[in-house]
Amino acid sequence: MNKTLLPLSSSLHEFVLSNHLYVDKSAQLLSFINFLINEPRLHAPNIFMVIRPRGFGLTLAAEAIEAILMEDELISSDLNAEHLAQAVKPLPVVRLSMKKISLDSAADFRSHLLQLMQIQLWEHHINKSPLSYHSPKTYFAELLKAVSESRNSPVAVIIDNYDVPFLTSCGLPDKERDETISLYLDTLNAIKQAGAAAAFCLLTGHIKFELSSLYAEGLPAVRDISSHSSCDTLFGFTPAEVKQAYQSELQRYAPRSGITAAELMEALEKCYGGFVFSDRQIKLLCPASVNAAFENEGKLLPYQAQGDYTFLKQMLTRYDPDFTWLFDKDGQDALFLESFSLEPERRDFGALLLQLGFATISKVTKSESDDALNWRYRFSAPNEEMRRVLRILRQRALPELAYQPINPQVIEDGAHDFDIEG
Protein backbone atom coordinates (compact mmCIF):
# COMPACT_ATOMS: atom_id res chain seq x y z
CA MET A 1 0.00 0.00 0.00
CA ASN A 2 1.35 3.39 -0.98
CA LYS A 3 2.02 5.92 1.74
CA THR A 4 0.80 9.48 1.47
CA LEU A 5 3.46 11.88 2.63
CA LEU A 6 3.82 15.56 3.19
CA PRO A 7 6.02 17.49 0.75
CA LEU A 8 9.32 15.67 0.56
CA SER A 9 11.31 18.36 2.30
CA SER A 10 8.89 18.46 5.21
CA SER A 11 8.81 14.65 5.28
CA LEU A 12 12.57 14.79 5.82
CA HIS A 13 12.28 17.18 8.75
CA GLU A 14 8.63 16.74 9.66
CA PHE A 15 9.11 17.33 13.35
CA VAL A 16 10.88 20.64 12.86
CA LEU A 17 8.36 22.22 10.56
CA SER A 18 5.18 24.20 10.74
CA ASN A 19 2.46 23.70 8.15
CA HIS A 20 3.33 26.81 6.20
CA LEU A 21 7.11 26.58 5.98
CA TYR A 22 9.89 24.13 5.58
CA VAL A 23 13.59 23.87 4.80
CA ASP A 24 13.86 22.25 1.39
CA LYS A 25 16.41 19.42 1.40
CA SER A 26 14.96 17.53 -1.56
CA ALA A 27 17.81 18.20 -4.02
CA GLN A 28 20.42 17.15 -1.46
CA LEU A 29 18.42 14.05 -0.58
CA LEU A 30 18.18 12.93 -4.20
CA SER A 31 21.91 13.50 -4.65
CA PHE A 32 22.60 11.45 -1.52
CA ILE A 33 20.45 8.55 -2.73
CA ASN A 34 22.26 8.51 -6.08
CA PHE A 35 25.56 8.48 -4.21
CA LEU A 36 24.46 5.37 -2.30
CA ILE A 37 23.28 3.64 -5.48
CA ASN A 38 26.14 4.54 -7.80
CA GLU A 39 29.23 4.12 -5.62
CA PRO A 40 31.47 1.41 -7.16
CA ARG A 41 31.06 -1.92 -5.40
CA LEU A 42 32.95 -5.19 -5.14
CA HIS A 43 31.29 -8.59 -4.84
CA ALA A 44 29.36 -7.72 -1.67
CA PRO A 45 26.96 -4.78 -1.48
CA ASN A 46 28.25 -1.43 -0.27
CA ILE A 47 27.38 -0.96 3.40
CA PHE A 48 27.23 2.66 4.59
CA MET A 49 26.80 4.18 8.04
CA VAL A 50 25.63 7.66 9.01
CA ILE A 51 25.80 8.83 12.63
CA ARG A 52 24.17 12.05 13.84
CA PRO A 53 23.18 13.55 17.21
CA ARG A 54 19.58 13.42 18.35
CA GLY A 55 17.25 15.95 16.77
CA PHE A 56 18.74 15.74 13.27
CA GLY A 57 15.97 13.66 11.68
CA LEU A 58 17.71 10.41 10.72
CA THR A 59 14.54 8.31 11.04
CA LEU A 60 12.56 10.75 8.92
CA ALA A 61 15.32 10.75 6.34
CA ALA A 62 15.26 6.94 6.24
CA GLU A 63 11.49 7.06 5.68
CA ALA A 64 11.91 9.61 2.90
CA ILE A 65 14.61 7.51 1.19
CA GLU A 66 12.32 4.49 1.34
CA ALA A 67 9.40 6.46 -0.11
CA ILE A 68 11.47 7.79 -3.02
CA LEU A 69 13.02 4.44 -3.95
CA MET A 70 9.67 2.64 -3.67
CA GLU A 71 7.95 5.38 -5.71
CA ASP A 72 5.36 5.95 -3.01
CA GLU A 73 2.95 8.78 -3.57
CA LEU A 74 4.65 12.06 -2.77
CA ILE A 75 2.47 15.14 -2.53
CA SER A 76 5.00 17.68 -3.68
CA SER A 77 5.05 20.46 -6.21
CA ASP A 78 8.81 20.00 -6.53
CA LEU A 79 9.05 16.21 -6.81
CA ASN A 80 6.35 14.50 -8.85
CA ALA A 81 6.57 10.92 -10.08
CA GLU A 82 8.04 11.92 -13.45
CA HIS A 83 10.77 13.97 -11.81
CA LEU A 84 11.64 11.12 -9.44
CA ALA A 85 11.82 8.60 -12.29
CA GLN A 86 14.38 10.83 -14.00
CA ALA A 87 16.31 11.64 -10.82
CA VAL A 88 16.58 8.29 -9.02
CA LYS A 89 16.46 4.66 -10.12
CA PRO A 90 13.57 2.96 -8.25
CA LEU A 91 14.47 0.04 -5.99
CA PRO A 92 12.54 -2.20 -3.61
CA VAL A 93 13.41 -1.37 0.00
CA VAL A 94 13.68 -3.55 3.08
CA ARG A 95 13.73 -1.22 6.09
CA LEU A 96 14.13 -2.60 9.59
CA SER A 97 13.64 -0.08 12.41
CA MET A 98 15.24 -1.06 15.71
CA LYS A 99 13.83 2.00 17.47
CA LYS A 100 11.24 0.29 19.67
CA ILE A 101 13.26 -2.74 20.71
CA SER A 102 13.28 -3.49 24.42
CA LEU A 103 15.06 -6.62 25.61
CA ASP A 104 14.76 -8.98 28.52
CA SER A 105 16.84 -11.74 26.95
CA ALA A 106 18.51 -12.89 23.76
CA ALA A 107 15.45 -15.07 23.10
CA ASP A 108 13.23 -11.95 23.18
CA PHE A 109 15.52 -10.27 20.67
CA ARG A 110 15.41 -13.30 18.37
CA SER A 111 11.59 -13.21 18.35
CA HIS A 112 11.56 -9.46 17.73
CA LEU A 113 13.92 -9.75 14.75
CA LEU A 114 11.82 -12.48 13.16
CA GLN A 115 8.69 -10.37 13.66
CA LEU A 116 10.30 -7.36 11.96
CA MET A 117 11.24 -9.51 8.99
CA GLN A 118 7.79 -11.04 8.79
CA ILE A 119 6.25 -7.56 8.59
CA GLN A 120 8.57 -6.71 5.69
CA LEU A 121 7.51 -9.84 3.81
CA TRP A 122 3.86 -8.91 4.26
CA GLU A 123 4.49 -5.35 3.08
CA HIS A 124 6.08 -6.75 -0.08
CA HIS A 125 3.08 -9.12 -0.53
CA ILE A 126 5.16 -12.27 -0.10
CA ASN A 127 3.39 -15.22 1.51
CA LYS A 128 6.04 -16.70 3.76
CA SER A 129 6.33 -17.51 7.46
CA PRO A 130 9.32 -18.52 9.61
CA LEU A 131 9.81 -22.20 10.37
CA SER A 132 11.10 -23.61 13.63
CA TYR A 133 14.61 -24.05 12.25
CA HIS A 134 14.89 -20.47 10.98
CA SER A 135 17.43 -18.26 12.72
CA PRO A 136 17.12 -14.48 12.22
CA LYS A 137 20.12 -14.66 9.87
CA THR A 138 18.66 -17.36 7.62
CA TYR A 139 15.25 -15.70 7.59
CA PHE A 140 16.79 -12.32 6.78
CA ALA A 141 18.69 -13.92 3.89
CA GLU A 142 15.46 -15.48 2.61
CA LEU A 143 13.68 -12.13 2.98
CA LEU A 144 16.25 -10.31 0.85
CA LYS A 145 16.27 -13.06 -1.77
CA ALA A 146 12.46 -13.26 -1.92
CA VAL A 147 11.98 -9.48 -2.31
CA SER A 148 14.71 -9.27 -4.93
CA GLU A 149 13.22 -12.12 -6.96
CA SER A 150 9.63 -10.86 -6.67
CA ARG A 151 10.63 -7.41 -7.91
CA ASN A 152 13.32 -8.65 -10.32
CA SER A 153 15.67 -6.05 -8.84
CA PRO A 154 18.36 -5.74 -6.20
CA VAL A 155 17.11 -4.53 -2.83
CA ALA A 156 18.07 -1.39 -0.89
CA VAL A 157 18.47 -2.28 2.79
CA ILE A 158 17.97 0.34 5.51
CA ILE A 159 18.63 -0.47 9.18
CA ASP A 160 17.28 2.52 11.12
CA ASN A 161 18.38 3.10 14.73
CA TYR A 162 20.81 0.24 14.19
CA ASP A 163 22.57 1.04 17.49
CA VAL A 164 19.54 0.45 19.76
CA PRO A 165 20.22 -3.31 20.26
CA PHE A 166 23.68 -2.42 21.57
CA LEU A 167 22.25 0.19 23.93
CA THR A 168 19.42 -1.93 25.29
CA SER A 169 21.54 -5.06 25.68
CA CYS A 170 23.80 -3.18 28.10
CA GLY A 171 21.14 -3.62 30.77
CA LEU A 172 21.35 -7.42 30.51
CA PRO A 173 23.71 -9.73 32.43
CA ASP A 174 27.04 -10.03 30.65
CA LYS A 175 26.34 -13.48 29.22
CA GLU A 176 22.94 -12.44 27.84
CA ARG A 177 24.40 -9.19 26.51
CA ASP A 178 27.15 -11.00 24.62
CA GLU A 179 24.68 -13.56 23.24
CA THR A 180 22.32 -10.79 22.12
CA ILE A 181 25.02 -8.81 20.33
CA SER A 182 26.42 -11.95 18.68
CA LEU A 183 22.92 -12.82 17.45
CA TYR A 184 22.51 -9.31 16.07
CA LEU A 185 25.86 -9.31 14.29
CA ASP A 186 25.20 -12.74 12.86
CA THR A 187 21.85 -11.51 11.52
CA LEU A 188 23.41 -8.45 9.89
CA ASN A 189 25.91 -10.72 8.14
CA ALA A 190 23.07 -11.81 5.84
CA ILE A 191 23.39 -8.41 4.14
CA LYS A 192 27.03 -9.06 3.28
CA GLN A 193 26.16 -12.55 2.02
CA ALA A 194 23.27 -11.26 -0.15
CA GLY A 195 25.62 -10.43 -3.02
CA ALA A 196 23.78 -9.19 -6.11
CA ALA A 197 20.41 -9.37 -4.30
CA ALA A 198 21.33 -6.23 -2.31
CA ALA A 199 21.99 -2.90 -4.03
CA PHE A 200 23.37 -1.22 -0.91
CA CYS A 201 22.77 -1.04 2.84
CA LEU A 202 22.42 2.14 4.92
CA LEU A 203 22.80 2.00 8.71
CA THR A 204 21.64 5.04 10.68
CA GLY A 205 22.04 5.77 14.37
CA HIS A 206 23.49 8.03 17.05
CA ILE A 207 26.51 6.02 18.23
CA LYS A 208 29.07 4.01 16.27
CA PHE A 209 29.69 0.48 17.54
CA GLU A 210 31.91 -2.23 16.09
CA LEU A 211 29.83 -4.45 13.81
CA SER A 212 32.02 -7.53 14.01
CA SER A 213 33.49 -9.46 16.91
CA LEU A 214 35.42 -12.57 17.91
CA TYR A 215 32.12 -14.43 18.16
CA ALA A 216 30.27 -13.23 15.03
CA GLU A 217 31.58 -12.01 11.68
CA GLY A 218 28.86 -9.39 11.32
CA LEU A 219 29.66 -6.56 8.91
CA PRO A 220 33.42 -6.01 9.06
CA ALA A 221 33.51 -3.77 5.98
CA VAL A 222 31.26 -0.82 6.82
CA ARG A 223 31.98 2.56 5.25
CA ASP A 224 31.32 5.38 7.71
CA ILE A 225 30.21 8.34 5.58
CA SER A 226 29.10 10.50 8.52
CA SER A 227 31.71 13.13 7.62
CA HIS A 228 31.44 12.71 3.84
CA SER A 229 30.53 15.75 1.74
CA SER A 230 27.56 13.82 0.30
CA CYS A 231 25.64 14.29 3.55
CA ASP A 232 27.48 16.73 5.82
CA THR A 233 24.76 19.37 5.42
CA LEU A 234 21.82 17.09 4.58
CA PHE A 235 20.85 16.58 8.22
CA GLY A 236 20.67 19.96 9.91
CA PHE A 237 19.96 23.59 9.02
CA THR A 238 22.51 26.10 7.82
CA PRO A 239 22.10 29.65 9.17
CA ALA A 240 21.06 30.78 5.67
CA GLU A 241 18.30 28.14 5.57
CA VAL A 242 16.96 29.23 8.95
CA LYS A 243 16.98 32.89 7.96
CA GLN A 244 15.05 32.14 4.79
CA ALA A 245 12.51 29.67 6.18
CA TYR A 246 11.83 31.48 9.48
CA GLN A 247 12.12 35.09 8.37
CA SER A 248 8.67 36.12 9.60
CA GLU A 249 9.14 34.27 12.91
CA LEU A 250 12.45 36.03 13.52
CA GLN A 251 10.80 39.40 12.89
CA ARG A 252 7.82 38.55 15.12
CA TYR A 253 9.54 37.09 18.18
CA ALA A 254 12.73 39.17 18.40
CA PRO A 255 11.04 42.33 19.80
CA ARG A 256 9.58 40.32 22.68
CA SER A 257 13.13 39.86 23.96
CA GLY A 258 14.11 43.44 23.21
CA ILE A 259 16.41 42.50 20.34
CA THR A 260 16.47 42.67 16.55
CA ALA A 261 15.78 39.77 14.19
CA ALA A 262 19.50 39.62 13.39
CA GLU A 263 20.34 39.40 17.09
CA LEU A 264 17.79 36.62 17.62
CA MET A 265 19.35 34.72 14.72
CA GLU A 266 22.76 35.14 16.32
CA ALA A 267 21.36 33.86 19.62
CA LEU A 268 19.89 30.81 17.88
CA GLU A 269 23.31 29.99 16.45
CA LYS A 270 24.96 30.34 19.87
CA CYS A 271 22.28 28.20 21.52
CA TYR A 272 21.62 25.52 18.89
CA GLY A 273 24.26 25.89 16.19
CA GLY A 274 27.96 25.25 15.79
CA PHE A 275 27.66 21.59 14.72
CA VAL A 276 30.32 20.62 12.16
CA PHE A 277 30.26 17.21 10.48
CA SER A 278 33.11 17.33 7.97
CA ASP A 279 36.41 18.94 7.08
CA ARG A 280 34.45 21.52 5.08
CA GLN A 281 33.63 23.07 8.49
CA ILE A 282 30.10 24.18 7.53
CA LYS A 283 28.26 25.05 10.73
CA LEU A 284 24.75 23.74 11.22
CA LEU A 285 21.91 24.27 13.67
CA CYS A 286 19.97 21.41 15.26
CA PRO A 287 16.55 21.26 13.49
CA ALA A 288 14.60 19.96 16.49
CA SER A 289 15.88 22.68 18.82
CA VAL A 290 15.32 25.49 16.30
CA ASN A 291 11.75 24.41 15.73
CA ALA A 292 11.12 24.02 19.46
CA ALA A 293 12.28 27.59 20.02
CA PHE A 294 9.87 28.95 17.41
CA GLU A 295 7.05 26.74 18.64
CA ASN A 296 7.60 28.45 22.01
CA GLU A 297 7.45 31.94 20.47
CA GLY A 298 11.19 32.49 20.52
CA LYS A 299 11.90 31.20 24.02
CA LEU A 300 15.38 29.70 24.19
CA LEU A 301 15.69 26.60 26.37
CA PRO A 302 18.01 23.55 26.38
CA TYR A 303 15.39 21.45 24.60
CA GLN A 304 17.75 18.52 24.06
CA ALA A 305 17.65 17.87 27.82
CA GLN A 306 14.35 16.06 27.13
CA GLY A 307 16.11 13.55 24.85
CA ASP A 308 16.88 9.98 25.86
CA TYR A 309 20.51 10.02 27.00
CA THR A 310 20.13 7.02 29.32
CA PHE A 311 23.13 5.18 27.89
CA LEU A 312 25.41 8.23 28.11
CA LYS A 313 24.28 8.97 31.66
CA GLN A 314 24.99 5.37 32.68
CA MET A 315 28.46 5.54 31.16
CA LEU A 316 29.22 8.86 32.83
CA THR A 317 28.01 7.62 36.21
CA ARG A 318 29.90 4.34 35.97
CA TYR A 319 33.25 5.73 34.77
CA ASP A 320 33.18 9.49 35.58
CA PRO A 321 35.64 10.21 32.73
CA ASP A 322 37.90 13.24 32.53
CA PHE A 323 37.23 15.35 29.42
CA THR A 324 39.92 18.00 29.86
CA TRP A 325 42.04 16.27 27.20
CA LEU A 326 39.24 16.53 24.60
CA PHE A 327 38.02 20.13 24.60
CA ASP A 328 39.93 22.96 22.95
CA LYS A 329 43.15 20.99 22.53
CA ASP A 330 44.93 21.15 19.16
CA GLY A 331 46.23 18.06 17.43
CA GLN A 332 43.52 15.46 18.10
CA ASP A 333 42.86 12.47 15.85
CA ALA A 334 39.61 12.02 13.91
CA LEU A 335 37.88 10.67 17.02
CA PHE A 336 34.43 11.19 15.52
CA LEU A 337 35.07 8.21 13.20
CA GLU A 338 36.05 5.82 15.99
CA SER A 339 33.77 3.18 17.51
CA PHE A 340 32.58 3.19 21.11
CA SER A 341 33.37 0.05 23.06
CA LEU A 342 31.04 -1.43 25.67
CA GLU A 343 34.20 -1.71 27.79
CA PRO A 344 35.30 1.91 27.13
CA GLU A 345 38.68 3.55 27.47
CA ARG A 346 39.44 7.27 27.52
CA ARG A 347 39.41 7.79 23.75
CA ASP A 348 36.06 6.01 23.51
CA PHE A 349 34.41 8.77 25.50
CA GLY A 350 35.76 11.35 23.09
CA ALA A 351 34.10 9.48 20.22
CA LEU A 352 30.87 9.15 22.22
CA LEU A 353 30.62 12.88 22.96
CA LEU A 354 31.38 13.80 19.35
CA GLN A 355 28.82 11.40 17.93
CA LEU A 356 26.10 12.56 20.36
CA GLY A 357 26.81 16.22 19.61
CA PHE A 358 28.34 17.34 22.92
CA ALA A 359 31.58 18.12 21.10
CA THR A 360 32.21 19.08 17.49
CA ILE A 361 35.01 20.04 15.12
CA SER A 362 36.18 23.61 15.71
CA LYS A 363 39.47 23.58 13.79
CA VAL A 364 41.06 21.39 11.11
CA THR A 365 44.82 21.43 10.47
CA LYS A 366 46.35 19.66 7.48
CA SER A 367 50.05 18.92 7.57
CA GLU A 368 51.95 17.54 4.60
CA SER A 369 55.38 15.96 4.37
CA ASP A 370 57.26 14.09 1.65
CA ASP A 371 55.61 10.77 2.50
CA ALA A 372 52.50 11.59 4.54
CA LEU A 373 49.43 13.79 4.70
CA ASN A 374 47.82 14.19 8.12
CA TRP A 375 44.67 15.87 9.39
CA ARG A 376 44.51 17.00 13.01
CA TYR A 377 41.51 18.44 14.83
CA ARG A 378 40.44 20.67 17.66
CA PHE A 379 37.11 19.89 19.33
CA SER A 380 34.87 22.22 21.32
CA ALA A 381 31.34 22.27 22.70
CA PRO A 382 29.11 23.36 19.79
CA ASN A 383 26.72 25.60 21.71
CA GLU A 384 25.17 26.61 25.01
CA GLU A 385 22.39 24.02 24.86
CA MET A 386 24.76 21.06 24.67
CA ARG A 387 27.07 22.53 27.32
CA ARG A 388 24.16 22.77 29.75
CA VAL A 389 22.79 19.32 28.98
CA LEU A 390 26.19 17.69 29.46
CA ARG A 391 26.62 19.41 32.82
CA ILE A 392 23.25 18.06 33.92
CA LEU A 393 24.07 14.53 32.73
CA ARG A 394 27.41 14.64 34.54
CA GLN A 395 25.64 15.83 37.70
CA ARG A 396 27.63 19.05 37.66
CA ALA A 397 24.42 21.11 37.51
CA LEU A 398 20.92 20.72 38.93
CA PRO A 399 18.25 19.24 36.60
CA GLU A 400 16.32 22.51 37.01
CA LEU A 401 18.83 24.11 34.64
CA ALA A 402 16.96 22.37 31.81
CA TYR A 403 13.95 24.61 32.49
CA GLN A 404 15.89 27.86 32.81
CA PRO A 405 15.38 30.13 29.77
CA ILE A 406 18.55 31.30 28.06
CA ASN A 407 18.97 35.06 27.86
CA PRO A 408 19.44 35.84 24.14
CA GLN A 409 21.45 38.94 25.01
CA VAL A 410 23.83 37.25 27.49
CA ILE A 411 23.84 33.57 26.55
CA GLU A 412 25.80 32.22 29.53
CA ASP A 413 23.96 34.37 32.08
CA GLY A 414 22.56 32.46 35.07
CA ALA A 415 23.81 29.00 34.13
CA HIS A 416 26.25 28.74 37.02
CA ASP A 417 23.50 29.52 39.53
CA PHE A 418 22.54 25.84 39.13
CA ASP A 419 26.03 24.41 39.67
CA ILE A 420 26.38 21.53 42.14
CA GLU A 421 29.24 22.15 44.52
CA GLY A 422 31.93 19.53 44.95
C-alpha positions in Angstrom: 0.0 0.0 0.0 1.3 3.4 -1.0 2.0 5.9 1.7 0.8 9.5 1.5 3.5 11.9 2.6 3.8 15.6 3.2 6.0 17.5 0.7 9.3 15.7 0.6 11.3 18.4 2.3 8.9 18.5 5.2 8.8 14.7 5.3 12.6 14.8 5.8 12.3 17.2 8.7 8.6 16.7 9.7 9.1 17.3 13.4 10.9 20.6 12.9 8.4 22.2 10.6 5.2 24.2 10.7 2.5 23.7 8.2 3.3 26.8 6.2 7.1 26.6 6.0 9.9 24.1 5.6 13.6 23.9 4.8 13.9 22.3 1.4 16.4 19.4 1.4 15.0 17.5 -1.6 17.8 18.2 -4.0 20.4 17.2 -1.5 18.4 14.1 -0.6 18.2 12.9 -4.2 21.9 13.5 -4.7 22.6 11.5 -1.5 20.4 8.5 -2.7 22.3 8.5 -6.1 25.6 8.5 -4.2 24.5 5.4 -2.3 23.3 3.6 -5.5 26.1 4.5 -7.8 29.2 4.1 -5.6 31.5 1.4 -7.2 31.1 -1.9 -5.4 33.0 -5.2 -5.1 31.3 -8.6 -4.8 29.4 -7.7 -1.7 27.0 -4.8 -1.5 28.3 -1.4 -0.3 27.4 -1.0 3.4 27.2 2.7 4.6 26.8 4.2 8.0 25.6 7.7 9.0 25.8 8.8 12.6 24.2 12.0 13.8 23.2 13.6 17.2 19.6 13.4 18.4 17.3 15.9 16.8 18.7 15.7 13.3 16.0 13.7 11.7 17.7 10.4 10.7 14.5 8.3 11.0 12.6 10.7 8.9 15.3 10.7 6.3 15.3 6.9 6.2 11.5 7.1 5.7 11.9 9.6 2.9 14.6 7.5 1.2 12.3 4.5 1.3 9.4 6.5 -0.1 11.5 7.8 -3.0 13.0 4.4 -4.0 9.7 2.6 -3.7 8.0 5.4 -5.7 5.4 5.9 -3.0 2.9 8.8 -3.6 4.6 12.1 -2.8 2.5 15.1 -2.5 5.0 17.7 -3.7 5.1 20.5 -6.2 8.8 20.0 -6.5 9.0 16.2 -6.8 6.4 14.5 -8.8 6.6 10.9 -10.1 8.0 11.9 -13.5 10.8 14.0 -11.8 11.6 11.1 -9.4 11.8 8.6 -12.3 14.4 10.8 -14.0 16.3 11.6 -10.8 16.6 8.3 -9.0 16.5 4.7 -10.1 13.6 3.0 -8.3 14.5 0.0 -6.0 12.5 -2.2 -3.6 13.4 -1.4 0.0 13.7 -3.6 3.1 13.7 -1.2 6.1 14.1 -2.6 9.6 13.6 -0.1 12.4 15.2 -1.1 15.7 13.8 2.0 17.5 11.2 0.3 19.7 13.3 -2.7 20.7 13.3 -3.5 24.4 15.1 -6.6 25.6 14.8 -9.0 28.5 16.8 -11.7 27.0 18.5 -12.9 23.8 15.4 -15.1 23.1 13.2 -11.9 23.2 15.5 -10.3 20.7 15.4 -13.3 18.4 11.6 -13.2 18.4 11.6 -9.5 17.7 13.9 -9.7 14.8 11.8 -12.5 13.2 8.7 -10.4 13.7 10.3 -7.4 12.0 11.2 -9.5 9.0 7.8 -11.0 8.8 6.3 -7.6 8.6 8.6 -6.7 5.7 7.5 -9.8 3.8 3.9 -8.9 4.3 4.5 -5.4 3.1 6.1 -6.7 -0.1 3.1 -9.1 -0.5 5.2 -12.3 -0.1 3.4 -15.2 1.5 6.0 -16.7 3.8 6.3 -17.5 7.5 9.3 -18.5 9.6 9.8 -22.2 10.4 11.1 -23.6 13.6 14.6 -24.0 12.2 14.9 -20.5 11.0 17.4 -18.3 12.7 17.1 -14.5 12.2 20.1 -14.7 9.9 18.7 -17.4 7.6 15.3 -15.7 7.6 16.8 -12.3 6.8 18.7 -13.9 3.9 15.5 -15.5 2.6 13.7 -12.1 3.0 16.2 -10.3 0.8 16.3 -13.1 -1.8 12.5 -13.3 -1.9 12.0 -9.5 -2.3 14.7 -9.3 -4.9 13.2 -12.1 -7.0 9.6 -10.9 -6.7 10.6 -7.4 -7.9 13.3 -8.7 -10.3 15.7 -6.0 -8.8 18.4 -5.7 -6.2 17.1 -4.5 -2.8 18.1 -1.4 -0.9 18.5 -2.3 2.8 18.0 0.3 5.5 18.6 -0.5 9.2 17.3 2.5 11.1 18.4 3.1 14.7 20.8 0.2 14.2 22.6 1.0 17.5 19.5 0.4 19.8 20.2 -3.3 20.3 23.7 -2.4 21.6 22.3 0.2 23.9 19.4 -1.9 25.3 21.5 -5.1 25.7 23.8 -3.2 28.1 21.1 -3.6 30.8 21.4 -7.4 30.5 23.7 -9.7 32.4 27.0 -10.0 30.6 26.3 -13.5 29.2 22.9 -12.4 27.8 24.4 -9.2 26.5 27.2 -11.0 24.6 24.7 -13.6 23.2 22.3 -10.8 22.1 25.0 -8.8 20.3 26.4 -12.0 18.7 22.9 -12.8 17.5 22.5 -9.3 16.1 25.9 -9.3 14.3 25.2 -12.7 12.9 21.9 -11.5 11.5 23.4 -8.5 9.9 25.9 -10.7 8.1 23.1 -11.8 5.8 23.4 -8.4 4.1 27.0 -9.1 3.3 26.2 -12.5 2.0 23.3 -11.3 -0.1 25.6 -10.4 -3.0 23.8 -9.2 -6.1 20.4 -9.4 -4.3 21.3 -6.2 -2.3 22.0 -2.9 -4.0 23.4 -1.2 -0.9 22.8 -1.0 2.8 22.4 2.1 4.9 22.8 2.0 8.7 21.6 5.0 10.7 22.0 5.8 14.4 23.5 8.0 17.1 26.5 6.0 18.2 29.1 4.0 16.3 29.7 0.5 17.5 31.9 -2.2 16.1 29.8 -4.4 13.8 32.0 -7.5 14.0 33.5 -9.5 16.9 35.4 -12.6 17.9 32.1 -14.4 18.2 30.3 -13.2 15.0 31.6 -12.0 11.7 28.9 -9.4 11.3 29.7 -6.6 8.9 33.4 -6.0 9.1 33.5 -3.8 6.0 31.3 -0.8 6.8 32.0 2.6 5.3 31.3 5.4 7.7 30.2 8.3 5.6 29.1 10.5 8.5 31.7 13.1 7.6 31.4 12.7 3.8 30.5 15.7 1.7 27.6 13.8 0.3 25.6 14.3 3.5 27.5 16.7 5.8 24.8 19.4 5.4 21.8 17.1 4.6 20.9 16.6 8.2 20.7 20.0 9.9 20.0 23.6 9.0 22.5 26.1 7.8 22.1 29.6 9.2 21.1 30.8 5.7 18.3 28.1 5.6 17.0 29.2 8.9 17.0 32.9 8.0 15.1 32.1 4.8 12.5 29.7 6.2 11.8 31.5 9.5 12.1 35.1 8.4 8.7 36.1 9.6 9.1 34.3 12.9 12.4 36.0 13.5 10.8 39.4 12.9 7.8 38.5 15.1 9.5 37.1 18.2 12.7 39.2 18.4 11.0 42.3 19.8 9.6 40.3 22.7 13.1 39.9 24.0 14.1 43.4 23.2 16.4 42.5 20.3 16.5 42.7 16.5 15.8 39.8 14.2 19.5 39.6 13.4 20.3 39.4 17.1 17.8 36.6 17.6 19.3 34.7 14.7 22.8 35.1 16.3 21.4 33.9 19.6 19.9 30.8 17.9 23.3 30.0 16.4 25.0 30.3 19.9 22.3 28.2 21.5 21.6 25.5 18.9 24.3 25.9 16.2 28.0 25.2 15.8 27.7 21.6 14.7 30.3 20.6 12.2 30.3 17.2 10.5 33.1 17.3 8.0 36.4 18.9 7.1 34.4 21.5 5.1 33.6 23.1 8.5 30.1 24.2 7.5 28.3 25.1 10.7 24.7 23.7 11.2 21.9 24.3 13.7 20.0 21.4 15.3 16.6 21.3 13.5 14.6 20.0 16.5 15.9 22.7 18.8 15.3 25.5 16.3 11.8 24.4 15.7 11.1 24.0 19.5 12.3 27.6 20.0 9.9 29.0 17.4 7.0 26.7 18.6 7.6 28.5 22.0 7.5 31.9 20.5 11.2 32.5 20.5 11.9 31.2 24.0 15.4 29.7 24.2 15.7 26.6 26.4 18.0 23.5 26.4 15.4 21.4 24.6 17.7 18.5 24.1 17.6 17.9 27.8 14.4 16.1 27.1 16.1 13.5 24.9 16.9 10.0 25.9 20.5 10.0 27.0 20.1 7.0 29.3 23.1 5.2 27.9 25.4 8.2 28.1 24.3 9.0 31.7 25.0 5.4 32.7 28.5 5.5 31.2 29.2 8.9 32.8 28.0 7.6 36.2 29.9 4.3 36.0 33.2 5.7 34.8 33.2 9.5 35.6 35.6 10.2 32.7 37.9 13.2 32.5 37.2 15.4 29.4 39.9 18.0 29.9 42.0 16.3 27.2 39.2 16.5 24.6 38.0 20.1 24.6 39.9 23.0 22.9 43.2 21.0 22.5 44.9 21.2 19.2 46.2 18.1 17.4 43.5 15.5 18.1 42.9 12.5 15.8 39.6 12.0 13.9 37.9 10.7 17.0 34.4 11.2 15.5 35.1 8.2 13.2 36.0 5.8 16.0 33.8 3.2 17.5 32.6 3.2 21.1 33.4 0.0 23.1 31.0 -1.4 25.7 34.2 -1.7 27.8 35.3 1.9 27.1 38.7 3.5 27.5 39.4 7.3 27.5 39.4 7.8 23.8 36.1 6.0 23.5 34.4 8.8 25.5 35.8 11.3 23.1 34.1 9.5 20.2 30.9 9.1 22.2 30.6 12.9 23.0 31.4 13.8 19.4 28.8 11.4 17.9 26.1 12.6 20.4 26.8 16.2 19.6 28.3 17.3 22.9 31.6 18.1 21.1 32.2 19.1 17.5 35.0 20.0 15.1 36.2 23.6 15.7 39.5 23.6 13.8 41.1 21.4 11.1 44.8 21.4 10.5 46.3 19.7 7.5 50.1 18.9 7.6 51.9 17.5 4.6 55.4 16.0 4.4 57.3 14.1 1.7 55.6 10.8 2.5 52.5 11.6 4.5 49.4 13.8 4.7 47.8 14.2 8.1 44.7 15.9 9.4 44.5 17.0 13.0 41.5 18.4 14.8 40.4 20.7 17.7 37.1 19.9 19.3 34.9 22.2 21.3 31.3 22.3 22.7 29.1 23.4 19.8 26.7 25.6 21.7 25.2 26.6 25.0 22.4 24.0 24.9 24.8 21.1 24.7 27.1 22.5 27.3 24.2 22.8 29.8 22.8 19.3 29.0 26.2 17.7 29.5 26.6 19.4 32.8 23.3 18.1 33.9 24.1 14.5 32.7 27.4 14.6 34.5 25.6 15.8 37.7 27.6 19.0 37.7 24.4 21.1 37.5 20.9 20.7 38.9 18.3 19.2 36.6 16.3 22.5 37.0 18.8 24.1 34.6 17.0 22.4 31.8 13.9 24.6 32.5 15.9 27.9 32.8 15.4 30.1 29.8 18.6 31.3 28.1 19.0 35.1 27.9 19.4 35.8 24.1 21.5 38.9 25.0 23.8 37.2 27.5 23.8 33.6 26.5 25.8 32.2 29.5 24.0 34.4 32.1 22.6 32.5 35.1 23.8 29.0 34.1 26.3 28.7 37.0 23.5 29.5 39.5 22.5 25.8 39.1 26.0 24.4 39.7 26.4 21.5 42.1 29.2 22.2 44.5 31.9 19.5 44.9 
